[in-house]
Amino acid sequence: FDAVRAAADAQWQRLLSRIRIDADVRFKKIFYSALYRTLLHPSDIADADGRVRGPTGEVMTAPGGVYYSTLSLWDTFRGVHPLFTLLVPERVPGFVQTMLAHHRAMGYLPLWTAWGRETHTMIGNPALPVIADAVAKGFAGFDIHAALQAMVETSTLPRPRAPEWAQRDWKVYEQFGVIPLDKIGNESVSQTLELGIGDDAVARVARAAGRADVAERFALLAQGWRQLWDAQTQMMRGKDSAGRWREPFDPMVPTSPMNNPGDYTEANAWQYTLTPALHDPAGLVAQMGGAAAFEAWLDRFFSVRAPADNKHLGQEALIGQYAHGNEPSHHIAYLYAWTAAPEKGQALIRRIVRSFYGSGPDGITGNDDCGQMSAWLV
């Protein structure tokens, strides 16, 4: 037992030592605790002989002998996986190979897996930007053409075995270029905007694979967010199939499965309006009227206060309408880099670190979400 414990200790020391920081003892405790949590998942669930029980329950051979699960991709595509490309690059091909094996078994790339099984949790196609990130950074160890095929099929083929409440086909999205609020139960704006992130990822991988036709098709789909931009309210707003805006409309009200009907996922209109900046920041800045108008919008975003406490709807750790306790806000402080006042974002980032991370039992605000909250700090 002592030998196994010492070996585990040594492995963790090697991993945690890949980053060295200059800080006081208190902040080192916060930082390395966050780094530890970031590295807990995804975890390799393949047996010692390289076999694993896959997403359909069948025993299969893990590609390369590794098979990663606890893929909380809606959370982790934003910060965890980009960090992994820098910190544990040797594992990145295994992540992609696992997702491609999942696609071969299920017909689509994973959304959120636990013990190798699909839970269909959350929205969008968050495996797509993870693969696109690996391609953009030149990772090998997987077939880019097979990856592109899996990405296209994930974005276009029906999923008859998925539960009724999950994403099962794309007919409405392909017909309208957005998901109209009268064609879906709830979360129409969030679903449209998150699918756009995936479409952009497909377009980028298609360009890298020399498939200009596929790239053009998906780049056009990725611009669907423009149909939801309401110039009058300056928000991404729900729209029905006849082109009518959601009425009544209050951009402060967060919605989710706990507070529907509504058009947003664990967030409100303020937070999801900035989602297209994850793949098209220049386009969003231009749509809002240029850098000065965008800066003024961000200033309002970080100062407008909500009238009530909605912390169970992803509204924890608020600075104005910025909610650090949930993932849709995690990129927003960095968007001041697209204005003439990047120092505003830098000051906000330092404030978030000071305010929402600590070394006690309440050291993380909100759910760590398989390392995303911690990866943001790292």
N, C-alpha and C positions, 0 to 999 in steps of 0.2 A: 504493500500500500504506500509506504513512504517513497519508494522508488517511482511509482506511477505519479504520485503527487508532485515529486520534484521534477519529473519530466514535463508535466503539464505546466508547472511554474516556469520552467525554462522556455517552453514554447511561447507562453504569453509574454515573457520578458523580451524575446526576440521580436515579436510582433509590435509590442508597445514601444520598443526602442527605435522603430523605424521613423518616428518623429521625435525630435528633441526641441523643447521650447525653453526660453529664458523667462522665468516668472517666479513669483513667491510661492511658498509651500501651499498656501490655500488654493491658489489658482491651478497649480500643478495637479492637486487632488481632483479638482473639478474637470480639468482637461483630460487627464488620463483615465478617469472614470468614464467620461464621454467616449473616448477612443475605445475603451474596453467594450462598452455597450454597442458601439458601431460595428465591432468585429464579431459579435455573437451570431448574427444571422446575415445571409442565408447559411445554413449548416449542411454539411455533406452527410446524406443519409444512406449512402451506398454501403453495403456490407463489405467485409474484408476481402471477399472473393470477387468484388466488383458487380455483384447483382443488387437489384433494388426492386421494390414493388412500385410500379409506375402509376401514372394518373388514372388508369382504368382498373387498377387492382392486379394487373398481370405482372408476374416477375419478369424482369428484363435485364439485359446487360447495360450497365451505366456507361455512357460514352467516355472513354478515357479513364474509366474506373471511378469517376466521381459523379454525384448527382445531388444537386443543391435544392433544398426546400426551405420553407418559411420565406417565400418570395412575396414580400409585402409591397408589390411593385408600384401601386398608386402613390404610396408614401416615398419609397426609396429611389425611384428613378430621378428624383429631384436633387438629392444630395449624396446619398449613400453610394450609389453605383458610380457616379463620377469620381468620388473620393477613392473608391476601390481601384480605379484605373491608375491612380497615382501611387497608392499605398500598397496594394497587393496585386500588382499587374499579372502575376503568375496564375491568379485564379480567374481572371476575366474570361479566357476562352472556355473554361469549365462552366461558368454561368451561362454563356451563350449556347454551348452544346447541350446543357440541361434543358434550356428553353426550346431548342430545336427538337430534342427528343420528346418533350411534352407535346409539341405540335404534331409530330409523327403519330403519336398515340391518340390525340384528341381532335386533330384537325385545325387547331388554332393555338397560338402561343399563350402562355399562362397569364392569368390576371392576378391571382393571390392564392398561393398553394400552402398547404399544411400537410406534413408527412407525404409529400408528393401528390396529394389529391387537390383538385381544383375546388375552390370555395365560391368562385364567381363574385367575390367581394369587391365593392367599389366599381368605378366606371372607367370609360375610355379603354385604350389598348396600351397600357404602360410598359409592356415589354418592348415595344417598338423603339422608343427613344433610348433604351438601354443598349439595344443592338446597334442603333445608329451611332451612338457615342463610341462604342468599341470600334466600329468601322472607321469613323472619322479620325480616331487616334491611332489607326494602323495596326490594330491587333490581328494576329493570324490565329491559326488553330481551329478555324471553322470555315466552311464554304460560303463565300459571300452570296453566290447565286442561290444556294439552298436557303440561306437566311432571307434573301429578298423574296423568294417564293413563299416562304412561311409568313412573312410580313404582309404580302399582298393577300394571301388566302385568309389570314386573320382579319383583314380589313374588309373582305368582300363575301366570303362564304357563309351560309347560314349555319346555325348551331342548334340543331333540333334536340340534342340531348341536354342542353342547358336548361335550368329551371325557368319557369314562366316569367319570374320577376327579373331575370337577368337579360343581358343583351343577346338576342337570338338571331336577328337578321338586320340587314342594312338597307332595306327597300326604301323606307321613308327618308333616311339620310341621303341616299343617292338621288332620290326624286327631287328633294327640296334644297339640298346642299346644307341644310341645317335640320335639327329635329324640332318641328313645330310643337308648341305646348299642348295642342289638342290631339296630337298623335301619340302621346306618351303619357304615362301616369304622372310623373314628376321629374324635376331636375333637368328640364330640357336645355337650358342655357349651359349648365355645367357639362352635360353630356356632349353637346355640340363642340364646346371649346376644348374639352379633353380629347375628343376624337381628332380634332385639328392638330393637336400635338403629334399624335400617331401618324396622321397623314403626311405631315411635314417630314417625319422620320423616314417613312417609306420613300418619299421623293429624294431625300438625301442619299439613301443607300442605293436607290435606282441609278442616280447619277454616277455614283462610285462604281457601279457594276456595268456602266455603259448602256443602260436602258433609258434612253431619253424619252421614249413614249410613256413609260410607266412614271417617270419623274414628272412629266408635264401633267399627267392625269391627277396625280396625288398632290402636287403643288397647288393646283387649282382648288381641290377639295379643302386643303389646309387654309384657304382664304375665306371659308364659310363664316368665320367670326365677324366679317364685315357686315353681313346681313343683320346681325344682332346689335350692332352699334346704333344707339339712339342718340342722335346729335342734340336733341332737346334736353334730355336728362344727363347726357354725357356718361351713359352707362351701357353695359351689355344687358339687354332686356329681353324677356321672353316674347315670342311672336307666334301667332297661330298660322295655320296653313293658308289663310286668306290674307296674310300680311299685316294683321292687326296686332298692336302691342298689348301686352298683359295689362289689364286694368282690374282693380286699382294696383298701383305700383308704389312700393316703398323700398328704396334701395338699402335701408338699414336692416330690414327684417331678414334674419338668416333662416334658411330652410334646409331640411334634411328629412330622412324617413321619420324623424321625431316631430316634425313641424311642417307637414305638408297640407294642402297643395302649395307648391312653390317650384321655382326654376333653378335652385342652386343646391349644391351638395356640401352640407356642413359649412356653409358660408353664406354671404349675402352678395348683392350686386356690386358693391364697392370692391370686394376682394376678387370676384371672378372677372371683373372688367379688365384686370391686368394679366389674365391668363395668357392671352396671345403673345405677350412679351417673352414667354418661355421659348418661342420659336420664331417670332417675327417682331422683335422690338422696334426696328426702324419703321416697319409698317404701322405699328400701333402709335408711335410718336407722331407720324405724319397724319394719321387719321384723327388724332386729338388736336391737330392744329400746329404742330411743330414743337421744338424743344422748350420754348418759353411757356406755352400753354400746358405742355406735359408736366413741367416743373410745378406750375400752379396747381394742377390737378393732384399731383403727389402731395403737395403741401396741405391741401384740403383733406386728402386721404388720411394723413398722419395726425390730423388735428380734430376732425369731426367726431364727436362723442356719441355713442349709442345711448338711447334713453333708458334702456333696461339691461339687466344682467342676463345674457343668453349663453352662459359658459358651457352648457351641455349641447350646444349646437356648433361646436368648433370655434367658439369665440373667447377662448382663454388668452390671457396675457395680451391685453389690448393696449395699443398706442394709437389713439384715434380709431380708425377702422382696421388698422393692422392687427392681425390676431396670430401671434407667434405660436400659440398652442395648437395650431393645425396647419397642414402643409400648403394649402392654396396661397398663403401669404409669404412663404419662405423666400421667394426670390425678390420681393418687392422693394426692400430697402436698397438693393443694388441698382435699381432702375434709375436712381439719380445720376448714374454714370452716363446716361443718355441725355443729360441736361447740362447747362453751364455751371451747375452747382453740385459736383460730385461729393464735396465735403459734407453736404447734408446727409447723404447716405452713409458716409463713413461715421459720422457722429451717431446716427441712429443704430448702426451695427454695434458700436461700443455700448450704447445704452441698452440694447437688447441683451448683450452678454452680461452686463452688470445686473440687470433687473430680473432676468428669467432663468439664470443658471446659478446653482449654489452647491454646497457640499453636504447639506442636511437632508432629511427625509423628503422635503419639498424641493429638492434640487433641480427637478425638471418640471416645467409647466406643461400640463397636458400629458398625452400618451407618448411615450418614446417612439412608438410605431416602428418596432424592429430596427431601431438605430437612427431613424431620420432626424429626430430632434437633437440627438447627440452629434450626428454627422454635421448638422448645420454649424454647431459650435466649433468642431474640429476644422 
